[in-house]
């Protein structure tokens, strides 16, 4: 079913939509390991996977450790051209048997289905998240949405076991209008959930930028008509295929702004490593820009410049810190400096989520904290706005501090402590800014690594599982 069925646009919407033209794009996508195995790829791409790598991957086909069953393999020509000179970029898109050595992980990371009032809409926080696409131009092996991209069945609140579906514009608009009507009738708070007006939506998936301009335009206009004030578009297209940001796309955005001048647009871009957007010299180093900073890949720079010159659009980057991709302080320092210099705010860095197979990608939480803090040495205050976050089932949780010394008099703090702080709390955010303190465990890659060393749990990150703080256990 099309995401646009059962929805009739207003006259203003239709007048805007009539101006929109779809572009033509040739991403030159290679999908599936079989094409590499058959050498059914351009000549220069035939060595992207070695014969040994191909044999190891093919040996796992149709087994419980099938790599493509966990996450489909996909790469664009543009990304390959940069990745052939970059080990981190290769690690990002190349499948590896290590992904399925240990398939521990959550089928529905973040328990999003608990907060899904209609198909494809997640209303966990103050904003709504929409699944508007089920694929991207290429696939990150560590993808947090592997259950959506791979069309995997997940258990819903009613007990049904089915894959996640995409949002339908008509259903989403109806939900927003009814939610906001109830909020307005109840003095600014929803009578049941205590939520305020739904004023912001994140279009996600998959990547919304794989959709045609007309489809994106229909979502933008429909959301604006429903009362949404800020629309985010989450995308990695700046890395995978920056040519997508062409004249037809910007003409659509300008027509949208003309029709709905009060609506702001926030591009939430996903850049993991400076190799994805910076030019490199033959010696492997980055190239100085005579005017300051470093030289960017031309198509990426052009797209960013066009976005930046529209004052009603802001750009924000967020990225997980992933093993063998960007777990390097120097790379993160360069990335934060260059992004802000070119108008992209540093929003979040994430510790890896508990997806299926996460143990192949996640680095220890305390190590991620150390890397990020080391990367921010030498940066200015506004260059260091990014915080380190983990998406707990209760909400986005900041790794606020890791002590290097013991905390005297605190049972469990003999080797130091980690302080978690709830940055974003679900529903009406009643637990926002509450903290949890745990004893250090340098090997912990997920919250469960601290189950036996909880010291204080105001935020309830562990009490929801019946885990009591250590000093209570010691007193029993």
C-alpha positions in Angstrom: 0.0 0.0 0.0 1.3 3.5 -0.8 2.0 5.7 2.1 -0.2 8.3 0.4 -3.4 6.3 0.0 -6.6 7.3 1.8 -5.4 10.9 2.2 -6.8 13.9 0.4 -4.6 17.0 0.3 -6.0 20.5 0.9 -6.0 23.1 -1.8 -2.8 24.6 -0.4 -1.1 21.2 -0.3 -2.1 20.4 -3.8 -0.9 23.8 -5.1 2.5 23.0 -3.6 2.6 19.4 -4.8 1.8 20.5 -8.3 5.1 22.3 -8.4 7.2 19.3 -7.4 9.3 17.4 -9.9 11.0 14.1 -9.2 14.6 13.9 -10.0 16.4 11.1 -11.8 19.2 9.3 -9.9 21.6 6.6 -10.8 23.1 5.4 -7.5 24.8 2.4 -9.2 23.9 0.3 -6.2 25.4 -3.2 -5.8 23.1 -5.3 -3.6 23.9 -8.8 -2.4 27.1 -10.8 -1.9 26.3 -12.9 -4.9 27.2 -10.1 -7.3 30.6 -9.8 -5.8 31.0 -13.6 -5.8 30.1 -13.8 -9.5 32.2 -10.7 -10.2 29.0 -9.2 -11.6 30.3 -5.8 -10.6 32.5 -3.1 -12.3 36.1 -4.2 -12.8 37.6 -1.9 -10.2 35.1 -3.2 -7.5 36.0 -6.9 -7.9 38.6 -6.8 -5.2 36.4 -5.1 -2.6 35.8 -8.5 -1.0 38.8 -10.9 -1.1 38.2 -14.5 -2.3 38.7 -15.6 1.3 36.1 -13.2 2.6 33.6 -14.2 0.0 34.1 -17.9 0.8 33.6 -17.3 4.5 30.4 -15.4 3.9 29.0 -17.8 1.3 29.7 -20.7 3.7 27.2 -19.2 6.1 24.3 -18.8 3.6 21.0 -20.5 4.6 22.3 -21.2 8.1 21.4 -19.5 11.4 24.5 -17.3 10.9 23.5 -16.1 7.4 24.9 -12.5 7.3 22.4 -11.3 4.7 19.5 -12.6 6.8 20.8 -10.4 9.6 21.3 -7.4 7.4 21.2 -7.1 3.6 24.4 -6.1 1.8 24.3 -2.9 -0.2 26.7 -0.2 -1.4 26.5 2.7 -3.8 29.2 3.6 -6.4 29.9 6.9 -4.6 30.5 5.3 -1.3 32.8 2.6 -2.8 34.9 5.3 -4.5 35.7 6.8 -1.1 35.8 3.4 0.8 38.4 1.9 -1.4 41.0 4.2 0.3 39.4 4.0 3.8 39.5 1.0 6.1 36.9 2.5 8.5 34.4 3.0 5.6 35.0 -0.5 4.4 34.3 -1.9 7.8 31.0 0.1 7.8 29.5 -1.5 4.7 31.4 -4.9 4.3 29.7 -7.9 5.8 31.9 -10.0 8.1 31.3 -13.4 9.8 32.0 -11.8 13.2 28.5 -10.2 13.0 26.8 -13.6 13.7 29.3 -15.2 16.0 27.0 -14.1 18.9 23.4 -13.3 18.0 22.5 -11.9 21.4 20.4 -8.8 21.2 16.9 -7.3 21.2 14.4 -7.8 18.4 12.9 -4.4 19.1 15.7 -2.2 20.4 14.3 0.6 22.7 11.0 -1.3 22.9 9.6 1.1 20.4 6.4 -0.9 19.7 5.3 0.0 23.3 4.9 3.5 22.0 3.4 2.9 18.6 -0.2 4.3 18.4 -0.5 3.5 14.7 1.6 1.6 12.2 5.0 3.2 11.4 4.7 6.0 14.1 6.7 5.9 17.3 5.5 8.5 19.9 7.9 7.6 22.7 9.3 11.1 23.4 8.0 14.7 22.9 8.4 14.2 19.1 7.1 11.5 16.8 9.3 9.2 14.7 8.0 8.0 11.4 9.1 5.0 9.4 8.6 6.3 5.9 11.1 4.1 4.1 12.4 0.6 4.7 15.8 0.8 3.0 18.7 3.2 2.4 21.0 3.8 -0.5 23.6 1.5 1.2 23.5 -0.4 4.5 25.6 0.1 7.6 26.4 -3.3 9.1 25.8 -1.9 12.6 22.4 -0.5 11.6 20.1 0.2 14.6 17.1 -0.6 12.4 18.2 -4.0 11.3 14.8 -5.4 12.2 13.1 -3.0 9.8 15.6 -3.2 7.0 15.7 -7.0 7.2 11.8 -7.2 7.5 12.1 -9.3 10.7 9.1 -10.3 12.7 8.9 -8.6 16.1 6.4 -9.1 19.0 3.9 -6.4 19.2 2.0 -5.2 22.3 -1.0 -7.3 21.4 1.2 -10.4 21.1 1.1 -10.6 17.3 4.5 -11.4 15.7 4.9 -9.5 12.4 7.4 -7.3 10.7 7.2 -3.5 11.3 5.3 -1.6 8.6 5.7 1.8 7.1 3.6 4.8 8.2 0.5 5.8 6.3 0.1 9.6 5.8 -3.6 9.6 6.4 -3.4 7.6 9.7 -0.5 9.8 11.0 -2.3 13.0 10.2 -5.4 11.8 12.0 -3.4 10.8 15.0 -1.6 14.1 15.3 -4.8 16.1 14.9 -6.7 14.1 17.5 -3.8 14.1 20.0 -3.4 17.9 19.7 -7.2 18.4 19.9 -7.2 16.5 23.2 -4.2 18.5 24.5 -5.9 21.8 23.6 -9.2 20.8 25.2 -7.4 19.8 28.4 -5.4 23.0 29.1 -2.2 22.0 27.3 -1.7 18.4 28.5 -3.1 15.2 27.1 -5.8 13.9 29.6 -4.4 10.4 29.7 -0.6 10.6 29.0 0.2 14.1 30.2 2.0 14.9 27.0 2.0 18.3 25.5 1.2 19.2 21.9 2.9 17.1 19.3 4.9 19.7 17.4 7.9 17.9 15.9 8.2 14.8 13.7 11.3 12.9 12.6 11.0 11.3 9.2 13.2 8.2 9.3 13.3 4.6 8.3 15.4 3.5 6.4 16.3 6.8 4.8 13.6 9.2 3.6 16.0 10.5 0.9 15.6 7.3 -1.1 12.0 8.4 -1.7 11.1 10.6 -4.7 10.7 14.4 -4.2 6.9 14.1 -4.6 6.7 11.5 -1.8 8.8 13.6 0.5 6.8 16.7 -0.4 3.5 15.0 0.4 4.8 14.1 3.9 6.1 17.6 4.5 2.9 19.2 3.5 0.6 16.7 5.3 2.6 17.1 8.5 2.5 20.9 8.2 -1.3 20.8 7.6 -1.7 18.6 10.7 -0.1 21.2 12.9 3.5 20.0 13.1 5.9 23.0 13.5 9.3 21.3 13.0 10.1 18.4 10.6 13.3 16.5 10.9 14.7 14.3 8.0 17.1 11.7 9.2 19.5 10.7 6.4 22.9 9.2 5.6 22.6 10.3 2.0 25.4 12.9 2.4 27.8 10.0 2.7 26.1 7.4 0.5 25.0 9.5 -2.4 25.3 13.3 -2.0 24.2 13.9 -5.6 20.7 13.3 -4.3 20.7 16.9 -3.1 20.2 18.3 -6.6 18.3 21.3 -8.1 15.0 19.4 -8.2 15.2 18.6 -4.5 16.1 22.1 -3.5 13.3 23.5 -5.7 10.9 21.2 -3.8 12.2 22.5 -0.5 11.9 26.1 -1.6 8.4 25.6 -2.8 7.5 24.0 0.5 9.0 27.0 2.4 7.0 29.4 0.2 3.8 27.5 1.0 4.5 26.9 4.7 7.0 29.7 5.8 6.5 29.0 9.5 7.7 25.4 9.4 11.4 24.7 10.1 13.3 21.8 8.7 16.0 20.0 10.5 18.3 17.7 8.5 19.6 15.1 10.9 22.6 13.8 9.0 24.6 10.6 9.8 28.3 11.0 9.2 30.5 8.4 11.1 34.0 9.2 10.0 35.8 12.1 8.3 36.8 9.9 5.4 33.1 10.0 4.3 33.2 13.7 3.5 36.9 14.9 3.3 39.3 14.6 0.4 42.5 12.7 1.0 46.0 13.1 -0.5 48.0 10.3 -1.9 49.8 9.8 1.4 46.4 9.2 3.1 46.3 12.5 4.9 43.6 15.2 4.6 44.1 18.2 2.4 44.3 21.7 3.8 41.9 24.2 2.4 43.7 27.5 1.7 40.8 29.4 3.2 40.8 27.4 6.4 39.8 24.0 7.5 40.1 20.9 5.2 39.0 20.1 1.7 35.7 18.4 1.3 34.5 16.0 -1.4 33.0 18.3 -3.9 29.4 16.9 -4.2 29.1 16.7 -0.4 30.3 20.2 0.1 27.9 21.5 -2.5 25.0 19.8 -0.8 25.9 21.2 2.6 26.4 24.7 1.2 22.9 24.6 -0.4 21.3 23.5 2.9 23.3 26.0 5.0 22.3 29.0 2.9 18.6 28.4 3.7 18.1 30.0 7.1 15.0 27.9 7.9 17.0 24.7 7.6 19.4 23.6 10.3 21.8 20.6 10.1 22.8 18.3 13.0 25.0 15.2 13.0 24.7 12.2 15.2 26.7 9.0 15.1 27.3 5.9 17.1 30.9 5.1 18.1 31.5 1.7 16.5 34.4 -0.7 16.8 37.0 -0.3 14.0 35.1 2.5 12.4 35.3 5.6 14.5 36.6 4.5 18.0 39.4 6.9 17.5 39.7 10.3 19.3 41.7 12.0 16.5 39.0 11.1 13.9 36.2 12.3 16.1 38.1 15.5 16.8 38.5 16.3 13.1 34.9 15.4 12.4 33.4 17.6 15.1 35.6 20.6 14.0 34.9 20.3 10.3 31.2 19.7 10.7 30.6 22.8 12.8 32.8 24.9 10.6 30.5 24.0 7.7 27.2 24.6 9.5 26.5 21.1 10.9 25.9 21.0 14.6 27.3 18.1 16.6 24.2 16.6 18.2 24.8 13.1 19.7 27.4 10.4 19.8 25.9 7.1 20.8 27.2 4.0 22.5 26.1 1.0 20.4 22.5 -0.2 20.9 21.6 -3.8 21.8 20.6 -4.9 18.3 20.9 -8.5 17.2 24.6 -9.2 16.9 25.6 -6.0 18.8 28.6 -7.6 20.4 30.5 -7.4 17.1 30.1 -3.7 16.9 29.9 -2.1 20.4 32.9 -0.9 22.3 32.8 -0.7 26.1 30.7 2.2 27.4 33.5 3.6 29.5 35.9 3.4 26.6 33.4 5.3 24.4 33.2 8.0 27.1 37.0 8.3 27.2 37.3 8.5 23.4 34.7 11.2 23.1 36.2 13.3 25.9 39.7 12.8 24.5 38.4 13.9 21.1 37.1 17.2 22.5 40.4 18.3 23.9 41.5 21.3 21.8 38.0 22.0 20.5 36.1 25.1 21.3 33.0 25.1 23.6 30.5 25.2 20.7 32.4 22.5 18.9 31.9 20.2 21.9 28.1 20.3 22.2 27.7 16.6 21.4 26.9 14.3 24.3 27.4 10.6 24.7 24.1 8.8 24.8 22.7 5.3 25.1 19.1 4.5 24.2 17.8 2.7 27.2 14.2 1.3 27.1 13.3 4.2 29.5 14.8 6.9 27.3 17.9 8.4 25.9 20.5 8.2 28.7 23.7 10.3 28.8 27.0 8.8 30.1 27.5 11.9 32.2 30.7 10.9 34.0 33.2 8.1 34.6 35.5 8.6 37.6 39.1 7.5 37.5 39.4 7.1 41.3 37.4 5.2 43.9 34.5 6.9 45.7 35.2 6.4 49.4 32.3 5.2 51.6 30.1 4.1 48.7 29.6 0.3 48.5 30.4 -0.7 44.9 32.4 2.4 44.2 35.7 1.0 45.2 37.0 1.1 41.6 35.2 4.2 40.6 31.7 4.9 39.3 29.7 5.6 36.1 26.9 8.2 36.3 24.0 7.9 33.8 21.6 10.7 33.4 18.2 10.4 31.6 18.4 13.1 28.8 15.0 12.2 27.3 12.3 10.4 29.3 9.4 8.6 27.6 5.8 9.8 27.6 5.4 13.0 29.7 9.2 13.0 30.6 8.5 12.7 34.3 11.9 11.0 34.8 14.0 13.4 32.8 17.4 14.3 34.4 17.2 11.6 37.0 20.4 9.7 37.5 21.7 6.2 38.0 25.1 5.5 39.5 26.9 2.1 39.0 30.3 0.7 39.9 32.8 0.7 37.0 33.1 -2.3 34.7 35.6 -1.5 31.8 34.2 -4.5 29.8 30.5 -3.4 29.9 29.1 -2.8 26.4 25.5 -2.5 27.5 23.5 -1.6 30.6 23.4 -5.3 31.6 27.2 -5.2 32.2 26.4 -3.3 35.4 23.6 -5.4 36.7 25.6 -6.6 39.7 27.0 -3.2 40.6 24.1 -0.8 40.8 24.7 1.8 43.5 21.9 4.3 43.1 19.0 4.2 40.7 16.9 7.3 40.9 16.3 7.0 37.1 14.9 3.4 37.4 17.2 2.1 34.7 17.6 -1.2 36.7 14.6 -1.2 39.1 12.3 -1.9 36.1 14.0 -5.3 35.9 13.9 -5.9 39.7 17.6 -5.2 40.2 18.3 -3.5 43.5 21.2 -1.1 44.3 24.3 -2.9 45.8 24.0 -1.3 49.2 20.4 -2.5 49.6 21.5 -6.0 48.6 24.4 -5.9 51.1 22.0 -4.9 53.9 19.6 -7.8 53.3 
